[in-house]
């Protein structure tokens, strides 16, 4: 049997309710296909203008500071999955996330309530999933990371400046706004995609659109970044709209809220640290009806260590 939590198929685990299942299938799902992914040059858009004097690396670095700021912070977010053929949302899931720089994060599932406590560790391109009733985290394969809500999280948290080598193709408009267009070619083995097309606004130098391509050059997904706002931790997009290149009817929206600075000195972004974090979260959840805030979980984590 296989279970689907966050759309990830987990062999040897009892199945969860069907609300968590995802029928989305991506090309090149095998680990070797991802590792051996190679670049294919895109066709040049008729509206593409000549490149500017700015370097591709400079544009990408500046856009990454807005898309995924450095530092330690906490943020809440929801993922809503829709299908154009169905009136109501397929599902809505709520999370809270601890972010430690651009390479490390811990994600806690808040709702639906039966799944509270499920946690995900992202550390230097590797992923560990800890189910609500499990004792030990499971390291996810590259195949599993490319599916379901974990794939959406991977799009949001990928360190593009470190994992890909940029090439500036020129300028073209996205929804009427002048943008630089970059082609990103994978430069690290942890990079999930063979190449990414990236549009960055020429004025604010904020990421507007990303297209993710697989081994054969097929489009796997498209992410559009909406409504950047200044927060206490830097400029962040309010939402990301993700559409599937495999199933054009399936769309996901990630909506962020309540970004704030947080002290992460007492938590380890390791599988063992993930276990301790989930234990503290479950203990606090038993004391009240509403899911506890991340600050309360971290305080409980420190208390458990004493």
N, C-alpha and C positions, 0 to 999 in steps of 0.2 A: 504494500500500500504506500501511497505518497500523500503528504499533506501539502496544502498551499497556504502559507502565511505570508502576507504582503505579496501574494502572487508568486512565491518561490516554492517550487516543488521539492519536498524534503523526503527522500527515501527512508523507509523504516520508521516513520512517525505516523501516529494515528491521524486520520484526516480531520481537518477543521471544517466548519460550516462552509457551504458553497459560496457564500458572499465573498470569501477571500480568494476564490479561484480566478485565474486569468487565462483566457484562451489565446492571448496574444502570443504569437510565435515569431521569433526573429531568425533571419538567415544567419549562417555561420555560427550556430550555437555551440558547437564543440570547442573545447579549450584550445585545441591545436589550430582551429580556424581563426580564432581571435589572435593568437600569438603570431600566426604567419600572415596576418592581414597586411596587404600592401596597398600602395597608393595608385589611384588612377586619376589622371588629370581631368578636371571638369571642363565642360564646354564653356567658352567665354560668352557672357551675357551680352546681347546687343547694346544694352544701356550702360555697359561698363566703361568708365572713363580712365584715363591714364593714372598710374600711381602717383601719390604725393611724395614729398621729400622725407616724410616721416618713415622710420623703419618699422617693419612688421612687428619686431620684438617690443618696441616702445609702445605701439598701439595696443598690443595684447596685454602687456603688463599694466597699462593704465586701465584698460577695460576690466581686467580681473580684480583690481582694487575696488571697483564699484560692484561687480557681480558677486564677489566673495571676499569681503575684507579680512585682513589679518586681525590677530588678537583673540581674546577669549570672550565669548558672549553666549547668551542663551536666546532662543527664539522659539515661538510656537508656530505650528503650521498645520494646515489641513490639506488633504488630497481628495479632490472630488473627481470621480471617473464617470464619464458620460458616454452614451452611445446614441448617435443621431437617429437610430431606428427606434429608440425607446424614449418616452416622454420624461420619465423620472430618472434621476441619477442612478447609475448602477450601484454605487456605494460612495460613502464619505467616511474618511478615516482621519482622526486627530492625533497629532504627535507633539512632542516637545524635544528640542535638540540642544545639546551642549556642543559648542564649536571651539576647538583648540587650534588656532591657526588655520591653514588651508589643507592640512594633511590629516587631521584627526577630528573625529566627532562621535558622539554617542546619541542615538535617537531612542526615545521612549514612546511607546504607543500609549495613548490616553483613552481612546474610544474607538470602537465600541467597548463597553465595559468588560465583557468576558475576555477580551484580549489585553486588558491593561497589564502592564509589566513586561510585555514582550519588548525586547531591546535589540538594537543593532549597533555594533562597533565598526567604525570606518577608521582605518589606521594605515597610512602610507600605501593606499591602493588595495589593501586587503579588507575583507568584510567578514564579520562574525555575527551570527544570528543566535539570540538566546530566547527561546520560546517561553511563554508565561509559566508553564509547568515543568520546564526542563531544568536540570542541575548544571549542565555544562553547555557552553556555546558551540555552535557548529560553524566551521569555516566554510563560506560559500565559494563555489567554483565560479569562474568567469562566466560560464553559461548561465548560472542562476542569477548573477548580478544583472544580466541583460533582460530580465523579465520582471513584470509586475511593478509594484510600488518601489521595490529596491532599485529598479532601473531608473525610475523617476528621480529618486534620491541621488543616484549616481550622476545624473545629468546636472543636478543642482550643485553637487559638491566636488565634481571633478576639478582637479588643479590643471587647467589647460596650459598655463605658462610653463609648467614643469614637465608635463607629459607629452606635449606636442611641439613640433617645430613650425613656426608660422612663416607664411609667404604672402606678401601683399600683392593682390591681383589688380587692385584699382579701387574705384569708387562707383557706387550706384545707389539709387534711392530705394528705401524700404518704407512702404506706406507713406510715400511723399517726403521722407526725411533723408537727407544725404548721409551716406554711410561708407566707411571703408569696408572692403570685402577681403577677408583673409582666408587662405586655405591652410589648415593645420594638419600636419602629417605626424603620425605617432612617432615619438622619440624614446618612449620607455615601454618596457614589457607590460607594465600595469595599465597602460592606456587601453580602453575598451574598444575603440573604433579605429578603423584603418585611416580614416581622415574625417575632418569636420570643416564645414564651411561656416564662417563666422562673420556677421555684419556688426560693425561698431559705429555708433553715431560719430560724425566728424566733429560736432560741436562739444557735446558732453563727454565723448569717448566712453559711452556706456554700451554694453552688449545689447543688441536689439533682437538678434535672431541667430540660432545655431541649427545647422543641419548635420545629422550624424549618419555616416555611411559605413556599410559593412564591406566584407571581403570582395564581393563581386561588383562593388560600386553602387549597389542598390541603396536607396534612401531608407533608413530604419526608423527615424523619428525626427521631428522638428520641434524646437523649443523657442517660444517667443517671450521675451522679458518685458514686463509691463510696469509702468508707474513707479519709477525709482523715487525713493524719498530719503531724506536725511534723517538718521536715527542717532541715538547716543553712541552707537558703535561704528558709525560710518554710513555711507550711502548704500541702500539695499533696494532690490526690486520688491514691490509689494506682491507680485504674482508672476508665475511662470505658466504659460499655456503650452501643453505638450500634445502633439498630434502624432499618431502612428503612421509610419510610411507603409506598413503592411496592411493595416485595416483602417481605411480613411474615415470610417464611422466612429472610431474610438478616440476619445480625447480626454486628457486629464488636466486639471488645474491645481497648481500648488499655490496656496495663499498664505503669506507670512504675516505674523503680528507679534507685537510686544518684544521686539529685539532690545536686549539690555546687557550691559556688562556684568560679568559674574566671576567670582574667584574660583578657579579650578585647581588650586594648588594641592587639594586633598584627594583628588581623584586620579586614578591611573587609567590611561587609555590603552588598556591591555585586556585580553580575555578574562583574566582574574579580576581586574577592576570592573569589568562589565558585570560579572557575577555579583560582586559586592554592591554595585549600584542597583541592580534589579532587586536584590534582597531588601535593601533599605526602602526602595519604592513600594514593594509589596507590604512591608511592615507598616508603613505610613498609611497606605490605602485602607488598611483594616480599621483605622482610627476615625475615619470620616467617610461621608458619601462622595464628596467631590475629589477628583484626582489632585494629589498634592503638587505644589509648584516645585520646580527643580531646586530652588534655593533650600526648601525644606528637606528635600531628599539628600542634598549634599550635607546639610547640617546633621541629619540623622546618620549619614555615612561616617562623619567624623566622630559622632558619639559612639557608634558601634566599634570603632577602633580603640576606644579608650578602655 
